């Protein structure tokens, strides 16, 4: 193995990279395996504002239970119920999955957003081919908006105290 290398082409021939350097290979898109537990469920955590939701998704008849109560009892406003059904409508899986969620912190709007985020993440773990649809709809992005903190010398975050001329 006492060969001398005259130029870069000789080095490529010795290492076997001549063909690889000439035509760069396209890496295939990664394929993900479904992540399920022993009960056939997928688990994910969703967050929004001060709320955090633990969500389990499994095939079923479309029953959604939040903190042990049905969706229409926990989220009485139809807008909040519609938010939770959005990931299923986008992926055309409405009524095909049962959802069991526990949610803590924040108010009802933040909790609904957290559960929706958790459902979307759990669906991508159960069926990885749904990820592009949910990503395009913006359901996998955590909404990072928060309530602005109150500043000293102010009544609220930006509101000043009332000025009195006399």
MOWOBEL-V846615 format. One record per backbone hydrogen bond with DSSP energy under -0.5 kcal/mol. CO is the residue of the C=O (numbers start at 0). NH is the residue of the N-H. E is the energy in kcal/mol with one decimal. If there is no record, write none. Layout:
co: {CO | CO}
nh: {NH | NH}
e: {E | E}
This chain:
co: {3 | 6 | 7 | 8 | 9 | 10 | 11 | 11 | 11 | 16 | 17 | 18 | 21 | 33 | 36 | 40 | 41 | 43 | 45 | 47 | 50 | 51 | 52 | 52 | 53 | 54 | 55 | 56 | 57 | 62 | 62 | 63 | 64 | 65 | 68 | 69 | 69 | 70 | 73 | 76 | 76 | 77 | 78 | 79 | 80 | 81 | 82 | 84 | 85 | 86 | 87 | 87 | 88 | 92 | 95 | 97 | 98 | 99 | 100 | 101 | 103 | 106 | 107 | 108 | 109 | 110 | 111 | 112 | 113 | 114 | 115 | 116 | 117 | 118 | 119 | 120 | 121 | 122 | 124 | 126 | 127 | 129 | 130 | 131 | 132 | 133 | 133 | 133 | 134 | 141 | 142 | 150 | 155 | 158 | 158 | 162}
nh: {5 | 10 | 11 | 12 | 13 | 14 | 15 | 16 | 17 | 20 | 21 | 22 | 23 | 35 | 39 | 36 | 56 | 54 | 52 | 50 | 47 | 103 | 45 | 54 | 101 | 43 | 99 | 41 | 97 | 64 | 98 | 70 | 100 | 68 | 65 | 72 | 73 | 74 | 75 | 79 | 80 | 81 | 82 | 83 | 84 | 85 | 85 | 88 | 89 | 90 | 92 | 93 | 91 | 95 | 59 | 57 | 64 | 55 | 66 | 53 | 51 | 110 | 111 | 112 | 113 | 114 | 115 | 116 | 117 | 118 | 119 | 120 | 121 | 122 | 123 | 124 | 125 | 126 | 34 | 129 | 130 | 133 | 134 | 135 | 136 | 137 | 138 | 139 | 137 | 143 | 48 | 153 | 150 | 154 | 155 | 164}
e: {-0.6 | -1.5 | -2.2 | -1.9 | -2.1 | -2.2 | -1.4 | -1.5 | -0.9 | -2.4 | -1.2 | -1.8 | -0.5 | -0.6 | -1.8 | -2.5 | -2.5 | -2.9 | -3.2 | -2.7 | -1.8 | -2.2 | -2.6 | -0.6 | -2.3 | -2.2 | -2.3 | -2.4 | -3.5 | -0.5 | -2.9 | -1.4 | -2.7 | -1.9 | -3.3 | -1.0 | -2.3 | -2.5 | -0.8 | -0.5 | -1.6 | -2.4 | -1.8 | -1.4 | -1.2 | -1.0 | -0.6 | -2.1 | -2.5 | -1.6 | -2.9 | -0.6 | -0.7 | -2.0 | -2.4 | -2.1 | -2.8 | -2.6 | -3.1 | -3.2 | -2.2 | -2.3 | -2.5 | -2.1 | -2.1 | -2.5 | -2.3 | -2.2 | -2.3 | -2.8 | -2.2 | -2.1 | -2.5 | -2.5 | -1.8 | -1.4 | -2.1 | -3.2 | -2.5 | -2.1 | -1.4 | -2.1 | -2.8 | -2.3 | -1.7 | -0.5 | -2.1 | -0.6 | -0.9 | -0.9 | -0.7 | -1.3 | -1.0 | -2.6 | -1.4 | -0.5}
